[in-house]
Amino acid sequence: MENKIQKQVELRVPVARVWRALTDSGEFGQWFRVKLDKPFAVGRTARGHILHPGYEHVVFEAVIESMEPEKLFAFRWAHPRSHKKEEYSSDYRGMPTTLVEFQLKATANGTLLTVTESGFENIPEEWRMERLRGNEGGWEQQMKNIEAYVAKRT
């Protein structure tokens, strides 16, 4: 298995609409299911609690790496050893990270959104496959989430 995940979806809305859903932290939180503490800005750490049932104890923490208007939104986030409530720690210092990149491209029907998460080789081998499998399914769901979100809120 590769050390990256890539998913694509064509959204039937303009690039500007997809860009807002990705980079407005309030909108991002609605479809991603996280309550964030402040707006996204390059170099800033965004934190908040995951709202997905069963994961409310997990803290979302991401350092915003890039915001190229209507082209690229990227952040780096940490991978704790476990998300199980009894083993989980929200202290991410020293935890391995991966890079998440959202690329937008105008199409005849709207916007091609590509998400790529790379850098899984930074995660210790003992839990790398678990993270790859979990995030593979997670990004599959998140692409459906953003598709439904922008379709209802154009």
SULQUI-V368739 format. One line per field, one symbol per residue. ss: DSSP state (@ for helix, = for strand, . for the rest). A space follows every 50 residues. Layout:
ss = ???
This chain:
ss = ...========...@@@@@@@@@.@@@@@@@@.===........====== ........==========...=======..................==== ======....========.@@@..@@@@@@@@@@@@@@@@@@@@@@@@@@ @@..
